Amino acid sequence: MTSMSFKDRVQKFGRFLSGMVMPNIGAFIAWGLITALFIPTGWLPNESLSELVGPMIVYMLPLLIGYTGGKMTGGTRGGVIGAVATMGVVVGADIPMILGAMIMGPLGGFVIKRFDDLFKEKIPSGFEMLVNNFSAGIIGTVLALLAYLGIGPLVLALNDLLAAGVRAIVDANMLPFSSIFIEPAKVLFLNNAINHGVLGPIGIQDSAEFGKSIIFLLETNPGPGLGILLSYWVFGKGMIKQSAPGAVIIHFFGGIHEIYFPYILMKPILLLAVIAGGMSGVLVFSLLGAGLVATPSPGSIFALLAMTPKGGYFAVLAGVFVSTAVSFAVASVFVRNSKEQTDSDFENAKDAMVELKGKKIAAISKIIVACDAGMGSSAMGAANLRKKVQAAGLSIEVKHSSVDEVPLDTDIIICHENLIPRAEARVPGAEHIGIHDFLNNPVYDQLVNRLKSS
């Protein structure tokens, strides 16, 4: 029972990470294409356009992740606070703060949701928008400062710890085991820090003395990531399967390894695949005496071959091929046998589509008062109706929302008559009540009386 419980928690955590990253895959691909095309070693080098690369990875991607994570835990308000909090770790570090964003985004959403839950019934009518705006501003400020002063340094310390682990393994001549540190570090977007901050200087010393160095292949080998993408291409489903071929091109030929990181974050168990692929590749590199003359940048197969000394192509290609095959074999076991628990989601979807007008009123559990923005008039209307529902002794949840973000399990939606078509498109099976005035509307009393008498 304990092992199953732990497995469920791990799967839930993996799905949560996936939910933050997958909506932003297009942004990752856009950044990857711009990088592969316009950096000095890219396909179409352009000094001016390449200036997009840095700000996109340092600011855009972390902020998108932070907003998405915050929205997952706290709705639209949570997304805004998640982005504000993420800015604290972005400014406080000199590496891409994807990991920091995945911490601060959900934290921001959680905090603002808890605040709303605690004070939603204590806000005087008419002051909802004022309280909502200033509470978000104050909470965002506090979290941004916390991120800048506390979370950011912790993530940087993690980076230093991983880098120190790699250096210790290299010094102990246990190169295949370096993948235990390198591959997880890459997925945490610490690849550049490890490659250029630790491995690069060591490799340069070896290359100056021996004419080549295997150190240059430890992080830049595209094989492990290629195996992951191929497994999704062959055994994946839906959007993930369709996005894999493009990611293969960007990763293997363009050398942008970051493109496959989200695919592992969706299913963290795949870290075993890239570790196994990395270790097997390094073992082959060691046995065949592979090495590069300098750091390939980016880690494209073309860049690897360009940095390979004369006579060393077979050793390099063999290591890449073996690491790809091993990573693919291990990843395929998990991707192919993955069965998402969608039964409950399916049942919820069916329930949401049921025509509620024929249901017993006693089954009503959630009422949403909706307006266009989901903050001003709907908040006041929800507060008014909530007081009436509580006074009637009914155990029914009453909240406010934007009409385009009404929860799919809502039983009754109250909104302005002009918004009824949008509400019906959002939740077709709910009961929809159109009104003109959100304050002191007799519809509220009529609804409460109907609910009491049912």
Secondary structure, DSSP 8 states (H G I E B T S, - for coil): -HHHHHHHHHHHHHHHHHHHHGGGHHHHHHHHHHHHHHSTTSSS--TTGGGGHHHIIIIIHHHHHHHHHHHHHHHHHHHHHHHHHHHHHHHT-SS--HHHHHHHHHHHHHHHHHHHHHHTTTS-TT-HHHHHHHHHHHHHHHHHHHIIIIIHHHHHHHHHHHHHHHHHHHHTT-GGGGHHHHHHHHHTT-HHHHIIIIIHHHHHHHHHHHS-BTHHHHTT--HHHHHHHHHHHHH--HHHHHHHHHHHIIIIIT--GGGGHHHHHHSGGGHHHHHHHHHHHHHHHHHHT--BSS--SS--HHHHHHTS-TT-HHHHHHHHHHHHHHHHHHHHHHHHT-----HHHHHHHHHHHS-GGGS-GGG--EEEEEESSSSSHHHHHHHHHHHHHHHTT---EEEEEEGGG--TT-SEEEEEGGGHHHHHHH-TTSEEEEES-SSS-HHHHHHHHHHHH-
